[in-house]
Amino acid sequence: MKFNLLKNYTGFYHNFIKYWLPVILWMVAIFGMSTDAFSSEHTSRFIVPLLNFLFPGLLPHDVDLVHELIRKASHVSEYIVLGLLLFRAFRRDSSEGWRMQWAIYAVIGVIIYAAGDEFHQSFVATRSASLMDVVIDSIGGVLSQIVIMFWHFLWKK
């Protein structure tokens, strides 16, 4: 009896560390990127000079546009990773490669976290909450599931 309890206890922590800790750590990283340090004002200090160096003929308006596109692409990328990690956590050690249920759970998790992240940003003076950012983040979550689905159905069969 004691051995079974110990086995269940260590199995729980093994699963938590292996599957859910990466999700939590990535969420913490996203949370950190939602602070003042990664506001448009601060990222422009690095991205704008780099764009001006790489593309000296780019007009200031175009530099601002590219800066904004880079920031939105970062949103998508952050949430693609979160979607991949959530799918992996829901799948765990299953022998099945893909299930719609895991993909749906992962997308729901991404949407909930994206909404919470935007709510957090509403309290940061140099950031603003945006429903459009929740949509962009959610697109990242959906894209991650499309990648997993194609990977499974095209290459893993």
N, C-alpha and C positions, 0 to 999 in steps of 0.2 A: 504494500500500500504506500509506504513512504517513498519507495523508488518511483512509482507511477506519478506521485505528486511532484517529486523532484524533476522527473522527466518532462512533465507538462509545464512546470515552472521554467525550466531552462529552454524548452521549445518555444514558449511564448516570448522570452527575451531574445532568443536567436531570431525568430521571425520579426520581432519589432526592430531589432538592430539592422537586420539585413534588408527589410522591405520598407519600413515606415520611417526610420531615422533619416535616410536620404531625402524623403519627401519633406520632413520637418526642417531639415537643414536648408533645403532649397527654398522653402517658404520663408525662412529667416533671411536668406540672402535677398529674396524679392522684397521683403519688408525693408531691409537696409537700403535697397535701391529706390525705395519710395520716400526717402528722407530728403532733407534739404540738400545734402551733399550731391545728389543726382538730379537736382532740378535743372530745368532748361538753362537757367542763368549760369549754373556752375558747369554743366557739360559743354556749353558754348565756349568756355575759356580754353578748352582743349580741341574740340571738334572744328570750330570755325577757323582757327589758325592752321590746322592741318589741311582743311579743305582749300584755304587760300594758298597754301604751299603747293598742294598737289594740282590745283586747278586755278592758276593765277588770273585767268581771264573771266572767271565766274563772277557774275554781278552779285552785289550784296543780297538782293532779294532771293536770288537762286541759292546762295550759300545758306540763307535762313531756311529755305525750303528743304534743301538736302539735309541740313541739321535736323529738322523736324522728322523727315523720313527715316533717318538713322535712329532717332529716338523711338519712333513707332515700330520699326523693325526689331528694336531691342525688346519692346513689349512682347511682340509675337514670339521671339526667340525664348524669352524667359518662360513663357507659358507653354511653349512646345516642350521644353524640358520638364516642366511641372506635369504636363499631361502624360509624358512617357513614364515618369517616376510613379505617378498615381496608378497608371495601368499596371505597371510591374508590381506595385504593392497589392492591388486587388487580385492579380493573377497568382501571386506567391509561387508555390512549387507545383502548380497544376501541370499535368502533362498536356493539357489542351493548349494550343498556341494562341488562340484568339477566341473570345466570346463577346458578343454584342453587349452583354450585361456589364463586363469590365470596362468597355469603352464608354458606355453611357455613364457609369459611376465616375470615371475619370473626368469626363467633360463636365458633369455636374460639380465635381470637386473644384475644377478650374474656374467655373463660373462663380461659385460661392466665394472662392479665395480672391478672385479678381474684384468682385463687388466689395469685399471686406478691405482689400488693398486701396481701392478708390475712397472708401469711407475713411481709412487711415489718412490718406493724402489730404482730405478736407480739413484736417487739423494742423497741417504743415503750412506755415505762412507762405513759402515760396512754391507750393504745389497747389493743384486744384483737382477736385474730383470731377470726373468726366464719364458719363454713360458711354460715350464713344470709346473711351479707353477700355471699359469693361467688354465692349463688343470686340475690340481689337485683341485683347487678351484671350477672349473666348475663341476667337478664330485660331489662335495659337494652339489652344487645347484641342480643337476639332482637327486641325492639321496633324497634330501628333497622333491622333487615332487613325487618321487616313493612312499615315506612314506605316503604322503598326499593322493595319489591316492589309495593305498592299504587300508588305514584307511577308506576312504570314501566307496569304493566298497565292502570291506569285513566286516566292523564292523558297518557302519552307515546305512545299508539298512534295 
